[in-house]
Amino acid sequence: MTSRSIQSLDSLTSLYIAVPALPERLAARIRTVEDQFSALTNQYTLRVSAVQKSAATALERIEHLRNCGCSDDCSCAEQYARQASAIQQRQDRAIGALDEIYAPVAQRMHNTPLHTALQQVESEVPRYEHGLRGLVEAAKLYLGAGD
Amino acid sequence: MDTHQLQALLDAAGLDPLLYRDVVAPLDMMRRHEEVIDTETTLLSDMINRAQDDLAHLPDMFESAD
């Protein structure tokens, strides 16, 4: 067998070794991104919760106006409604600003079929390994290196 | 060794085209999906990093409207 054909067989063998490790490498990349996204989701959720808490506190502060009845022509309930509406709008705007940052990433994350692509890689490995084993054997026979 | 080199080797050796099909086709398929996963994970990672930075620097719009 020539040194060139030995080199070719070595290349085939190294390819054979490298490919089965491919799904694990890709799975690790996907896990890393999922961990990053999980951290972002936590950060976003905490910020949304903080806004909701502030809004709830603000509503509590004006709660006494809601069913006030301090006089016959009491306008406290209308005042409450106006202020509560303003608080709601502030909350919507604040959460909207957070959504503007988070939503595009979440959408891309959910719409990108990373796991489907990984499954397709995984499903090709046995077929590839089987084919390559046969190929290496055939190449050995052809090159005169058969048992 | 890429699929072109592999194909050249198999052609030179005159090996069974079925073996070629069983090796090169799945390899091509895996490489295509590998490229998609590498590209998308890189893009997503960059997007997430930017979003984390943007969230960290975004003032509390509720409190600042006070």
Backbone of each chain as ProteinMPNN parsed JSONL, in Angstrom:
{"seq_chain_A": "MTSRSIQSLDSLTSLYIAVPALPERLAARIRTVEDQFSALTNQYTLRVSAVQKSAATALERIEHLRNCGCSDDCSCAEQYARQASAIQQRQDRAIGALDEIYAPVAQRMHNTPLHTALQQVESEVPRYEHGLRGLVEAAKLYLGAGD", "coords_chain_A": {"N_chain_A": [[0.855, -1.191, 0.0], [0.591, 2.226, -0.847], [2.13, 5.293, 0.435], [0.457, 7.371, 0.013], [-2.067, 6.176, -0.224], [-2.288, 5.146, 2.335], [-2.437, 7.503, 3.725], [-4.887, 8.419, 2.78], [-6.617, 6.533, 3.853], [-6.166, 7.055, 6.528], [-7.273, 9.593, 6.643], [-9.927, 9.007, 6.152], [-10.438, 7.495, 8.429], [-10.056, 9.398, 10.448], [-12.11, 11.099, 9.88], [-14.215, 9.447, 10.412], [-13.971, 9.217, 13.158], [-14.384, 11.869, 13.935], [-17.011, 12.627, 13.201], [-19.082, 11.227, 14.767], [-18.835, 12.686, 17.133], [-19.938, 15.068, 16.568], [-22.817, 15.63, 17.019], [-22.833, 15.948, 19.839], [-21.18, 18.15, 20.198], [-22.683, 20.113, 18.896], [-25.027, 19.989, 20.39], [-24.06, 20.954, 22.811], [-23.511, 23.596, 22.135], [-26.103, 24.505, 21.655], [-27.211, 24.17, 24.199], [-25.724, 26.076, 25.619], [-26.622, 28.49, 24.485], [-29.302, 28.3, 25.198], [-29.091, 28.447, 27.97], [-28.117, 31.044, 28.218], [-30.315, 32.414, 27.208], [-32.196, 31.761, 29.103], [-31.193, 33.13, 31.312], [-31.541, 35.727, 30.388], [-34.339, 35.769, 30.233], [-34.986, 35.55, 32.939], [-33.944, 37.981, 33.854], [-35.564, 39.793, 32.446], [-38.104, 39.039, 33.453], [-37.851, 39.699, 36.155], [-37.629, 42.464, 35.94], [-40.127, 43.12, 34.866], [-41.77, 42.254, 36.949], [-40.973, 44.04, 38.936], [-41.95, 46.453, 37.934], [-44.692, 45.891, 37.949], [-45.075, 45.585, 40.663], [-44.464, 48.154, 41.585], [-46.561, 49.541, 40.377], [-48.745, 48.374, 41.665], [-48.278, 49.217, 44.26], [-48.552, 51.967, 43.914], [-51.259, 52.079, 43.274], [-52.342, 51.209, 45.658], [-51.749, 53.366, 47.263], [-53.604, 55.244, 46.498], [-55.931, 54.072, 47.092], [-57.678, 54.777, 49.146], [-59.24, 56.709, 48.033], [-61.059, 55.525, 46.499], [-63.606, 54.423, 47.432], [-64.589, 56.627, 48.832], [-66.525, 58.785, 49.778], [-66.543, 61.169, 51.256], [-68.01, 63.456, 51.254], [-71.297, 64.688, 50.261], [-71.208, 65.49, 47.594], [-68.902, 64.244, 46.751], [-65.93, 63.867, 44.889], [-63.996, 62.055, 44.839], [-63.984, 59.413, 43.924], [-64.003, 59.698, 41.137], [-61.572, 60.951, 40.845], [-59.936, 58.936, 41.723], [-60.367, 57.06, 39.669], [-59.248, 58.404, 37.471], [-56.556, 58.644, 38.258], [-55.89, 55.969, 38.655], [-56.137, 55.013, 36.075], [-54.071, 56.429, 34.859], [-51.915, 55.307, 36.171], [-52.112, 52.691, 35.247], [-51.555, 53.116, 32.541], [-48.928, 54.021, 32.704], [-47.752, 51.724, 33.667], [-48.207, 49.979, 31.508], [-46.689, 51.235, 29.506], [-44.131, 51.067, 30.587], [-43.741, 48.28, 30.774], [-44.042, 47.705, 28.119], [-41.748, 48.888, 27.045], [-39.813, 47.183, 28.062], [-40.626, 44.834, 26.826], [-40.1, 45.435, 24.173], [-37.416, 45.065, 23.994], [-37.048, 42.432, 24.845], [-38.909, 40.73, 23.466], [-38.271, 40.369, 20.587], [-36.006, 38.747, 20.722], [-36.944, 36.517, 22.11], [-38.835, 35.619, 20.305], [-37.269, 34.948, 18.083], [-35.74, 32.973, 19.239], [-37.671, 31.029, 19.798], [-38.603, 30.47, 17.263], [-36.522, 29.407, 15.857], [-35.45, 26.422, 14.637], [-33.588, 24.787, 16.316], [-33.353, 22.389, 17.751], [-34.625, 20.605, 16.075], [-32.901, 20.602, 13.89], [-30.687, 19.53, 15.158], [-31.658, 16.99, 15.818], [-31.892, 15.973, 13.275], [-29.237, 15.849, 12.498], [-28.363, 13.965, 14.376], [-29.835, 11.757, 13.542], [-28.64, 11.164, 11.165], [-26.158, 10.195, 11.801], [-25.897, 7.311, 12.493], [-26.442, 6.163, 9.984], [-24.432, 7.257, 8.464], [-22.164, 6.295, 9.849], [-22.439, 3.553, 9.428], [-22.268, 3.433, 6.631], [-19.698, 4.459, 6.282], [-18.104, 2.621, 7.608], [-18.406, 0.419, 5.943], [-17.317, 1.49, 3.697], [-14.633, 2.01, 4.419], [-13.755, -0.596, 4.805], [-14.073, -1.578, 2.209], [-12.308, 0.104, 0.891], [-9.916, -0.658, 2.051], [-9.678, -3.26, 1.113], [-9.544, -2.751, -1.625], [-7.207, -1.257, -1.752], [-5.416, -3.082, -1.048], [-5.036, -3.682, 1.584], [-6.504, -5.386, 3.003], [-7.772, -7.851, 5.389]], "CA_chain_A": [[0.0, 0.0, 0.0], [1.436, 3.416, -0.949], [1.945, 6.233, 1.55], [-0.704, 8.185, -0.343], [-3.296, 5.45, 0.122], [-2.347, 5.086, 3.802], [-2.916, 8.84, 4.129], [-6.314, 8.476, 2.467], [-7.305, 5.723, 4.856], [-6.087, 7.815, 7.784], [-8.249, 10.683, 6.548], [-11.245, 8.384, 6.33], [-10.556, 7.091, 9.829], [-10.211, 10.592, 11.294], [-13.471, 11.575, 9.605], [-15.086, 8.519, 11.119], [-13.899, 9.553, 14.585], [-14.873, 13.238, 14.178], [-18.445, 12.826, 12.979], [-19.956, 10.867, 15.901], [-18.743, 13.703, 18.19], [-20.601, 16.29, 16.099], [-24.063, 15.954, 17.734], [-22.55, 16.42, 21.208], [-20.652, 19.517, 20.088], [-23.804, 20.991, 18.542], [-25.935, 20.016, 21.55], [-23.435, 21.839, 23.812], [-23.724, 24.979, 21.666], [-27.516, 24.826, 21.862], [-27.403, 24.323, 25.655], [-25.125, 27.36, 26.018], [-27.546, 29.567, 24.085], [-30.519, 28.178, 26.012], [-28.754, 28.979, 29.306], [-28.047, 32.505, 28.068], [-31.693, 32.903, 27.033], [-32.856, 31.597, 30.398], [-30.725, 34.256, 32.141], [-32.228, 36.928, 29.871], [-35.748, 35.675, 30.632], [-35.034, 35.897, 34.369], [-33.703, 39.43, 33.96], [-36.797, 40.438, 31.947], [-39.207, 38.742, 34.381], [-37.624, 40.502, 37.364], [-37.944, 43.866, 35.631], [-41.593, 43.227, 34.725], [-42.327, 42.126, 38.31], [-40.696, 45.288, 39.66], [-42.906, 47.453, 37.429], [-46.038, 45.512, 38.45], [-45.087, 45.859, 42.11], [-44.555, 49.617, 41.74], [-47.923, 49.94, 40.002], [-49.65, 47.923, 42.739], [-48.04, 50.114, 45.397], [-49.15, 53.264, 43.564], [-52.717, 51.922, 43.388], [-52.643, 51.116, 47.097], [-51.645, 54.715, 47.834], [-54.82, 56.027, 46.195], [-57.08, 53.203, 47.37], [-58.622, 55.453, 50.04], [-60.13, 57.579, 47.238], [-61.95, 54.69, 45.692], [-64.964, 54.438, 48.003], [-64.37, 57.632, 49.872], [-67.782, 59.293, 50.327], [-66.24, 62.147, 52.29], [-69.114, 64.43, 51.287], [-72.375, 64.285, 49.353], [-70.757, 65.667, 46.196], [-67.522, 63.759, 46.751], [-65.432, 63.498, 43.558], [-62.801, 61.222, 45.058], [-64.03, 58.205, 43.091], [-63.554, 60.088, 39.785], [-60.13, 61.211, 40.971], [-59.31, 57.606, 41.793], [-60.428, 56.451, 38.332], [-58.266, 59.089, 36.608], [-55.193, 58.294, 38.686], [-55.683, 54.536, 38.415], [-55.936, 54.874, 34.63], [-52.712, 56.921, 34.573], [-50.985, 54.286, 36.677], [-52.182, 51.568, 34.303], [-50.844, 53.509, 31.313], [-47.477, 54.021, 33.013], [-47.325, 50.319, 33.752], [-48.19, 49.434, 30.138], [-45.549, 51.808, 28.778], [-42.88, 50.523, 31.161], [-43.606, 46.873, 30.358], [-43.861, 47.755, 26.661], [-40.334, 49.177, 26.772], [-39.079, 45.941, 28.343], [-41.009, 43.881, 25.767], [-39.429, 45.805, 22.923], [-36.069, 44.48, 24.031], [-37.077, 40.977, 25.066], [-39.763, 39.962, 22.542], [-37.634, 39.887, 19.345], [-35.073, 37.642, 21.037], [-37.768, 35.345, 22.446], [-39.463, 35.151, 19.066], [-36.222, 34.281, 17.28], [-35.362, 31.759, 19.978], [-38.73, 30.016, 19.65], [-38.843, 30.135, 15.85], [-35.351, 28.772, 15.249], [-35.576, 24.984, 14.954], [-32.258, 24.247, 16.651], [-33.439, 20.974, 18.164], [-34.97, 19.822, 14.885], [-31.648, 20.444, 13.135], [-29.837, 18.6, 15.917], [-32.22, 15.632, 15.65], [-31.579, 15.5, 11.918], [-27.818, 15.454, 12.53], [-28.275, 12.706, 15.145], [-30.401, 10.64, 12.783], [-27.747, 10.829, 10.054], [-24.905, 9.592, 12.278], [-25.806, 5.849, 12.306], [-26.386, 5.865, 8.552], [-23.085, 7.644, 8.044], [-21.19, 5.355, 10.435], [-22.593, 2.273, 8.727], [-21.716, 3.609, 5.285], [-18.256, 4.689, 6.335], [-17.467, 1.34, 7.964], [-18.362, -0.375, 4.712], [-16.399, 2.156, 2.777], [-13.252, 1.783, 4.872], [-13.44, -2.007, 4.507], [-13.921, -1.706, 0.76], [-11.085, 0.807, 0.509], [-8.782, -1.495, 2.495], [-9.584, -4.376, 0.155], [-9.107, -2.196, -2.907], [-5.823, -0.787, -1.65], [-4.558, -4.207, -0.719], [-4.74, -3.73, 3.017], [-7.528, -6.217, 3.645], [-7.256, -8.922, 6.267]], "C_chain_A": [[0.898, 1.25, 0.0], [1.176, 4.35, 0.242], [0.729, 7.116, 1.297], [-2.014, 7.469, 0.046], [-3.431, 5.272, 1.633], [-2.907, 6.409, 4.334], [-4.435, 8.95, 3.905], [-7.122, 7.683, 3.487], [-7.301, 6.42, 6.218], [-7.121, 8.937, 7.792], [-9.657, 10.15, 6.767], [-11.48, 8.043, 7.796], [-10.777, 8.305, 10.721], [-11.607, 11.185, 11.107], [-14.474, 10.736, 10.385], [-15.137, 8.855, 12.613], [-14.576, 10.901, 14.852], [-16.398, 13.335, 14.115], [-19.32, 12.392, 14.153], [-19.92, 11.892, 17.034], [-19.512, 14.968, 17.824], [-21.907, 16.599, 16.849], [-23.814, 16.498, 19.135], [-22.029, 17.857, 21.187], [-21.801, 20.498, 19.802], [-24.791, 21.104, 19.705], [-25.383, 20.962, 22.622], [-23.629, 23.302, 23.421], [-25.164, 25.409, 21.927], [-27.784, 25.04, 23.356], [-26.873, 25.675, 26.138], [-26.074, 28.517, 25.693], [-28.828, 29.515, 24.915], [-30.277, 28.701, 27.431], [-28.704, 30.51, 29.279], [-29.462, 33.087, 27.985], [-32.466, 32.812, 28.345], [-32.463, 32.749, 31.343], [-31.412, 35.551, 31.704], [-33.696, 36.932, 30.305], [-35.91, 36.031, 32.113], [-34.895, 37.402, 34.574], [-34.964, 40.2, 33.551], [-37.945, 40.256, 32.948], [-39.082, 39.571, 35.662], [-37.998, 41.964, 37.128], [-39.452, 44.072, 35.507], [-42.245, 43.171, 36.107], [-42.137, 43.413, 39.097], [-41.68, 46.378, 39.241], [-44.305, 47.159, 37.995], [-46.169, 45.818, 39.939], [-45.222, 47.37, 42.365], [-45.96, 50.097, 41.433], [-48.913, 49.557, 41.098], [-49.513, 48.83, 43.954], [-48.695, 51.477, 45.147], [-50.676, 53.204, 43.685], [-53.139, 51.857, 44.853], [-52.68, 52.501, 47.744], [-52.916, 55.535, 47.59], [-56.1, 55.251, 46.511], [-58.153, 53.909, 48.213], [-59.614, 56.339, 49.28], [-61.278, 56.798, 46.599], [-63.411, 54.718, 46.177], [-65.018, 55.454, 49.138], [-65.682, 58.099, 50.544], [-67.573, 60.325, 51.423], [-67.298, 63.252, 52.369], [-70.17, 63.988, 50.286], [-71.958, 64.405, 47.887], [-69.278, 65.275, 46.038], [-67.084, 63.353, 45.339], [-64.205, 62.593, 43.658], [-62.786, 59.995, 44.152], [-63.577, 58.515, 41.659], [-62.048, 60.321, 39.77], [-59.368, 59.881, 40.982], [-59.244, 56.995, 40.39], [-59.394, 57.075, 37.412], [-56.855, 58.644, 36.957], [-54.891, 56.819, 38.428], [-55.415, 54.288, 36.928], [-54.525, 55.32, 34.242], [-51.667, 55.904, 35.027], [-50.938, 53.091, 35.709], [-51.408, 51.883, 33.028], [-49.336, 53.516, 31.524], [-46.953, 52.604, 33.048], [-47.214, 49.714, 32.342], [-46.981, 49.938, 29.36], [-44.239, 51.19, 29.266], [-42.665, 49.07, 30.727], [-43.4, 46.796, 28.838], [-42.41, 48.001, 26.291], [-39.477, 47.933, 27.015], [-39.355, 44.901, 27.25], [-40.283, 44.166, 24.454], [-38.035, 45.197, 22.841], [-36.144, 42.949, 24.038], [-37.782, 40.201, 23.943], [-39.059, 39.501, 21.257], [-36.69, 38.705, 19.584], [-35.874, 36.37, 21.313], [-38.392, 34.747, 21.187], [-38.457, 34.384, 18.216], [-35.843, 32.937, 17.91], [-36.4, 30.656, 19.74], [-38.928, 29.572, 18.204], [-37.667, 29.437, 15.178], [-35.334, 27.295, 15.623], [-34.229, 24.333, 15.259], [-32.331, 22.755, 16.973], [-33.821, 20.064, 16.99], [-33.715, 19.561, 14.058], [-30.735, 19.446, 13.834], [-30.331, 17.155, 15.749], [-31.885, 15.075, 14.265], [-30.112, 15.085, 11.818], [-27.696, 14.095, 13.215], [-28.781, 11.509, 14.332], [-29.502, 10.23, 11.619], [-26.508, 10.06, 10.516], [-24.856, 8.07, 12.081], [-25.689, 5.446, 10.836], [-24.972, 6.136, 8.019], [-22.043, 6.643, 8.552], [-21.221, 4.024, 9.702], [-21.956, 2.354, 7.343], [-20.209, 3.72, 5.307], [-17.492, 3.411, 6.704], [-17.314, 0.464, 6.717], [-17.351, 0.188, 3.738], [-14.94, 1.892, 3.144], [-12.838, 0.342, 4.556], [-13.188, -2.191, 3.019], [-12.622, -1.057, 0.291], [-9.859, -0.012, 0.883], [-8.561, -2.631, 1.493], [-9.006, -3.873, -1.166], [-7.621, -1.844, -2.877], [-4.86, -1.899, -1.224], [-4.208, -4.305, 0.739], [-5.739, -4.596, 3.75], [-6.92, -7.324, 4.465], [-6.99, -10.187, 5.452]], "O_chain_A": [[1.858, 1.319, 0.767], [0.174, 4.233, 0.949], [0.057, 7.554, 2.231], [-2.939, 8.086, 0.575], [-4.543, 5.25, 2.161], [-3.726, 6.437, 5.252], [-5.161, 9.5, 4.734], [-8.186, 8.121, 3.925], [-8.285, 6.384, 6.957], [-7.762, 9.199, 8.809], [-10.468, 10.754, 7.469], [-12.563, 8.266, 8.338], [-11.589, 8.257, 11.646], [-12.207, 11.704, 12.049], [-15.445, 11.249, 10.941], [-16.191, 8.789, 13.245], [-15.257, 11.068, 15.864], [-17.002, 14.059, 14.906], [-20.236, 13.131, 14.515], [-20.866, 11.971, 17.819], [-19.716, 15.841, 18.669], [-22.091, 17.736, 17.28], [-24.511, 17.412, 19.575], [-22.384, 18.673, 22.037], [-21.873, 21.574, 20.395], [-25.324, 22.181, 19.972], [-26.143, 21.687, 23.264], [-23.88, 24.149, 24.278], [-25.418, 26.532, 22.364], [-28.492, 25.972, 23.738], [-27.501, 26.335, 26.966], [-26.298, 29.404, 26.517], [-29.375, 30.552, 25.29], [-31.158, 29.326, 28.024], [-29.185, 31.177, 30.195], [-29.767, 34.107, 28.602], [-33.285, 33.676, 28.658], [-33.302, 33.272, 32.077], [-31.811, 36.366, 32.536], [-34.231, 37.969, 30.696], [-36.853, 36.725, 32.492], [-35.624, 38.011, 35.357], [-35.375, 41.141, 34.23], [-38.667, 41.206, 33.252], [-40.073, 40.079, 36.185], [-38.596, 42.616, 37.984], [-39.991, 45.072, 35.982], [-43.158, 43.943, 36.401], [-43.027, 43.833, 39.836], [-42.183, 47.13, 40.076], [-45.004, 48.061, 38.456], [-47.22, 46.249, 40.413], [-45.98, 47.804, 43.231], [-46.498, 50.953, 42.135], [-49.816, 50.329, 41.42], [-50.504, 49.171, 44.601], [-49.307, 52.061, 46.041], [-51.308, 54.158, 44.141], [-54.18, 52.396, 45.23], [-53.494, 52.785, 48.623], [-53.258, 56.412, 48.383], [-57.206, 55.714, 46.233], [-59.352, 53.687, 48.038], [-60.68, 56.68, 49.794], [-62.309, 57.353, 46.221], [-64.325, 55.005, 45.404], [-65.443, 55.151, 50.253], [-65.91, 57.837, 51.725], [-68.32, 60.364, 52.4], [-67.463, 63.899, 53.403], [-69.965, 63.025, 49.547], [-72.294, 63.563, 47.054], [-68.525, 65.9, 45.29], [-67.778, 62.588, 44.669], [-63.477, 62.398, 42.685], [-61.732, 59.579, 43.67], [-62.868, 57.723, 41.038], [-61.348, 59.947, 38.828], [-58.323, 59.728, 40.35], [-58.206, 56.482, 39.974], [-58.73, 56.367, 36.654], [-56.059, 58.31, 36.08], [-53.781, 56.463, 38.033], [-54.577, 53.462, 36.568], [-53.865, 54.689, 33.415], [-50.666, 55.676, 34.347], [-49.87, 52.562, 35.4], [-50.695, 51.031, 32.497], [-48.567, 53.087, 30.663], [-45.872, 52.306, 32.539], [-46.243, 49.023, 32.031], [-46.327, 49.176, 28.646], [-43.363, 50.84, 28.475], [-41.557, 48.678, 30.36], [-42.676, 45.933, 28.342], [-41.893, 47.406, 25.346], [-38.535, 47.662, 26.27], [-38.454, 44.188, 26.808], [-39.903, 43.249, 23.725], [-37.545, 44.861, 21.762], [-35.4, 42.271, 23.329], [-37.309, 39.145, 23.522], [-39.228, 38.348, 20.863], [-36.59, 37.792, 18.765], [-35.539, 35.291, 20.823], [-38.466, 33.528, 21.031], [-38.756, 33.309, 17.697], [-35.657, 31.928, 17.23], [-36.048, 29.499, 19.509], [-39.363, 28.451, 17.942], [-37.794, 28.934, 14.062], [-35.217, 26.954, 16.801], [-33.789, 23.434, 14.542], [-31.496, 21.965, 16.533], [-33.398, 18.911, 16.92], [-33.491, 18.447, 13.585], [-30.089, 18.62, 13.188], [-29.541, 16.23, 15.565], [-31.631, 13.882, 14.101], [-29.776, 14.107, 11.15], [-27.025, 13.192, 12.716], [-28.241, 10.407, 14.417], [-29.579, 9.1, 11.136], [-25.88, 9.358, 9.724], [-23.865, 7.569, 11.55], [-24.952, 4.526, 10.483], [-24.411, 5.36, 7.245], [-21.166, 6.203, 7.809], [-20.181, 3.442, 9.394], [-21.207, 1.466, 6.935], [-19.521, 3.15, 4.461], [-16.401, 3.149, 6.198], [-16.268, -0.136, 6.469], [-16.633, -0.542, 3.054], [-14.118, 1.588, 2.28], [-11.722, 0.091, 4.102], [-12.236, -2.856, 2.609], [-11.926, -1.58, -0.58], [-8.882, -0.06, 0.136], [-7.437, -2.923, 1.086], [-8.105, -4.482, -1.743], [-6.882, -2.093, -3.829], [-3.659, -1.679, -1.064], [-3.213, -4.927, 1.109], [-5.82, -4.554, 4.977], [-5.759, -7.7, 4.297], [-6.554, -11.197, 6.005]]}, "seq_chain_B": "MDTHQLQALLDAAGLDPLLYRDVVAPLDMMRRHEEVIDTETTLLSDMINRAQDDLAHLPDMFESAD", "coords_chain_B": {"N_chain_B": [[-10.645, 16.183, 5.539], [-12.889, 16.978, 2.977], [-16.199, 16.645, 1.503], [-15.843, 16.696, -1.239], [-13.212, 15.909, -1.621], [-13.431, 13.387, -0.595], [-15.198, 12.248, -2.39], [-13.599, 12.324, -4.688], [-11.624, 10.542, -3.93], [-13.079, 8.188, -3.733], [-14.012, 7.936, -6.329], [-11.604, 7.628, -7.652], [-10.814, 5.222, -6.593], [-12.731, 3.64, -7.594], [-14.936, 2.713, -6.165], [-17.954, 1.235, -4.827], [-20.863, 2.898, -5.846], [-23.021, 2.991, -4.135], [-21.935, 2.951, -1.61], [-20.721, 5.381, -1.633], [-22.974, 7.01, -1.75], [-24.079, 6.403, 0.742], [-22.283, 7.488, 2.455], [-21.383, 10.091, 1.69], [-23.761, 11.556, 1.221], [-25.19, 11.572, 3.79], [-23.182, 12.88, 5.21], [-23.002, 15.378, 3.948], [-25.561, 16.314, 4.561], [-25.397, 16.437, 7.359], [-23.396, 18.371, 7.632], [-24.677, 20.584, 6.55], [-26.747, 21.041, 8.401], [-25.176, 21.452, 10.617], [-23.969, 23.851, 9.961], [-26.185, 25.543, 9.957], [-26.939, 25.395, 12.675], [-24.604, 26.365, 13.918], [-24.481, 28.966, 12.832], [-26.967, 30.082, 13.617], [-26.891, 29.826, 16.437], [-24.76, 31.467, 17.043], [-25.729, 33.933, 16.168], [-28.028, 34.19, 17.8], [-26.829, 34.193, 20.319], [-25.404, 36.613, 20.23], [-27.572, 38.378, 19.951], [-28.875, 37.934, 22.413], [-26.93, 38.763, 24.238], [-26.806, 41.502, 23.603], [-29.437, 42.253, 24.235], [-29.476, 41.739, 26.985], [-27.687, 43.649, 27.843], [-29.008, 45.965, 26.994], [-31.345, 45.823, 28.563], [-30.217, 46.058, 31.084], [-29.375, 48.669, 31.014], [-31.66, 50.102, 30.637], [-33.736, 52.522, 32.033], [-36.027, 52.415, 34.853], [-39.04, 52.68, 33.606], [-41.499, 53.115, 34.723], [-41.099, 54.216, 37.292], [-39.584, 56.431, 36.547], [-41.433, 57.939, 35.239], [-42.804, 59.156, 37.136]], "CA_chain_B": [[-11.145, 15.752, 4.224], [-14.274, 17.368, 2.767], [-16.934, 15.658, 0.695], [-15.294, 16.667, -2.607], [-12.008, 15.065, -1.581], [-13.89, 12.016, -0.38], [-15.756, 11.79, -3.658], [-12.464, 12.099, -5.596], [-10.954, 9.308, -3.487], [-13.937, 7.051, -4.083], [-14.002, 7.819, -7.793], [-10.297, 7.087, -8.037], [-10.753, 3.825, -6.168], [-13.789, 2.918, -8.296], [-15.742, 2.005, -5.161], [-19.394, 1.105, -5.049], [-21.573, 4.18, -5.697], [-23.935, 2.928, -2.99], [-21.152, 3.354, -0.441], [-20.561, 6.829, -1.762], [-24.257, 7.596, -1.371], [-24.31, 6.211, 2.178], [-21.324, 8.258, 3.259], [-21.326, 11.515, 1.323], [-25.076, 12.208, 1.396], [-25.422, 11.947, 5.2], [-22.173, 13.858, 5.646], [-23.461, 16.678, 3.426], [-26.738, 16.685, 5.352], [-24.922, 16.834, 8.703], [-22.657, 19.636, 7.507], [-25.645, 21.676, 6.327], [-27.403, 21.322, 9.684], [-24.131, 21.991, 11.504], [-23.804, 25.263, 9.595], [-27.385, 26.249, 10.438], [-26.878, 25.487, 14.142], [-23.499, 27.276, 14.262], [-24.847, 30.338, 12.46], [-28.09, 30.55, 14.432], [-26.505, 29.967, 17.853], [-23.907, 32.663, 17.126], [-26.632, 35.082, 16.036], [-28.859, 34.263, 19.012], [-25.958, 34.572, 21.44], [-25.163, 38.057, 20.091], [-28.849, 39.064, 20.25], [-29.138, 37.824, 23.852], [-25.971, 39.648, 24.926], [-27.235, 42.9, 23.391], [-30.686, 42.457, 24.988], [-29.125, 41.805, 28.414], [-27.058, 44.954, 28.034], [-30.065, 46.981, 26.844], [-32.215, 45.757, 29.755], [-29.451, 46.557, 32.235], [-29.24, 50.126, 30.914], [-32.977, 50.747, 30.505], [-34.234, 52.972, 33.328], [-37.371, 51.971, 35.212], [-39.929, 53.647, 32.952], [-42.643, 53.408, 35.605], [-40.651, 55.151, 38.337], [-39.098, 57.675, 35.957], [-42.593, 58.718, 34.781], [-43.397, 59.745, 38.35]], "C_chain_B": [[-12.598, 16.223, 4.07], [-14.938, 16.381, 1.795], [-16.394, 15.575, -0.735], [-14.062, 15.768, -2.671], [-12.404, 13.597, -1.443], [-14.424, 11.43, -1.687], [-14.625, 11.457, -4.643], [-11.764, 10.788, -5.248], [-11.756, 8.084, -3.931], [-13.965, 6.833, -5.589], [-12.714, 7.163, -8.254], [-10.216, 5.606, -7.724], [-11.807, 2.974, -6.873], [-14.694, 2.149, -7.356], [-17.232, 2.093, -5.471], [-20.109, 2.443, -4.847], [-22.551, 4.178, -4.528], [-23.217, 3.347, -1.71], [-20.953, 4.866, -0.438], [-21.831, 7.529, -1.28], [-24.464, 7.533, 0.154], [-23.355, 7.01, 3.054], [-21.438, 9.753, 2.959], [-22.665, 12.219, 1.565], [-25.352, 12.541, 2.865], [-24.422, 12.97, 5.715], [-22.57, 15.261, 5.196], [-24.615, 17.212, 4.267], [-26.311, 17.185, 6.736], [-24.216, 18.177, 8.655], [-23.615, 20.815, 7.315], [-26.327, 22.066, 7.644], [-26.408, 21.914, 10.686], [-23.967, 23.491, 11.239], [-24.978, 26.09, 10.114], [-27.288, 26.451, 11.956], [-25.766, 26.464, 14.557], [-23.887, 28.728, 13.994], [-25.926, 30.882, 13.401], [-27.697, 30.737, 15.9], [-25.603, 31.198, 18.041], [-24.776, 33.921, 17.096], [-27.457, 35.279, 17.311], [-28.025, 34.716, 20.207], [-25.682, 36.083, 21.414], [-26.426, 38.852, 20.451], [-29.114, 39.075, 21.757], [-28.201, 38.754, 24.628], [-26.386, 41.114, 24.81], [-28.475, 43.2, 24.22], [-30.4, 42.567, 26.483], [-28.54, 43.175, 28.742], [-28.113, 46.07, 27.978], [-30.987, 47.004, 28.069], [-31.506, 46.357, 30.964], [-29.383, 48.093, 32.222], [-30.581, 50.861, 30.792], [-33.45, 51.204, 31.885], [-35.63, 52.415, 33.605], [-38.357, 53.026, 34.707], [-41.104, 54.024, 33.842], [-42.244, 54.457, 36.626], [-40.24, 56.484, 37.718], [-40.233, 58.539, 35.413], [-43.259, 59.439, 35.939], [-43.235, 61.265, 38.391]], "O_chain_B": [[-13.443, 15.919, 4.913], [-14.319, 15.421, 1.335], [-16.472, 14.525, -1.372], [-13.876, 14.988, -3.605], [-11.822, 12.705, -2.059], [-14.144, 10.284, -2.039], [-14.679, 10.445, -5.341], [-11.364, 10.026, -6.128], [-11.21, 7.097, -4.426], [-13.945, 5.699, -6.066], [-12.71, 6.279, -9.111], [-9.632, 4.828, -8.478], [-11.793, 1.747, -6.773], [-15.169, 1.064, -7.691], [-17.683, 2.916, -6.267], [-19.977, 3.058, -3.789], [-22.877, 5.235, -3.987], [-23.794, 4.003, -0.842], [-21.009, 5.527, 0.599], [-21.783, 8.494, -0.517], [-24.957, 8.48, 0.766], [-23.592, 7.185, 4.249], [-21.574, 10.572, 3.869], [-22.696, 13.347, 2.058], [-25.712, 13.678, 3.171], [-24.754, 13.817, 6.544], [-22.485, 16.216, 5.968], [-24.651, 18.386, 4.635], [-26.792, 18.209, 7.22], [-24.412, 19.021, 9.53], [-23.394, 21.902, 7.849], [-26.467, 23.247, 7.962], [-26.762, 22.768, 11.498], [-23.843, 24.289, 12.168], [-24.797, 27.188, 10.64], [-27.527, 27.55, 12.456], [-25.968, 27.292, 15.445], [-23.652, 29.607, 14.823], [-25.815, 31.995, 13.914], [-28.123, 31.701, 16.536], [-25.673, 31.88, 19.063], [-24.586, 34.846, 17.886], [-27.568, 36.39, 17.829], [-28.475, 35.533, 21.01], [-25.724, 36.746, 22.45], [-26.362, 39.858, 21.157], [-29.524, 40.093, 22.314], [-28.624, 39.443, 25.556], [-26.328, 41.868, 25.781], [-28.572, 44.261, 24.838], [-31.004, 43.387, 27.174], [-28.853, 43.776, 29.769], [-28.111, 46.989, 28.797], [-31.362, 48.073, 28.551], [-32.111, 47.071, 31.764], [-29.34, 48.731, 33.273], [-30.629, 52.09, 30.84], [-33.559, 50.393, 32.805], [-36.328, 51.994, 32.682], [-38.494, 54.104, 35.285], [-41.645, 55.124, 33.729], [-42.94, 55.455, 36.815], [-40.507, 57.544, 38.285], [-40.04, 59.726, 35.151], [-44.172, 60.24, 35.739], [-43.677, 61.909, 39.342]]}, "name": "protein", "num_of_chains": 2, "seq": "MTSRSIQSLDSLTSLYIAVPALPERLAARIRTVEDQFSALTNQYTLRVSAVQKSAATALERIEHLRNCGCSDDCSCAEQYARQASAIQQRQDRAIGALDEIYAPVAQRMHNTPLHTALQQVESEVPRYEHGLRGLVEAAKLYLGAGDMDTHQLQALLDAAGLDPLLYRDVVAPLDMMRRHEEVIDTETTLLSDMINRAQDDLAHLPDMFESAD"}
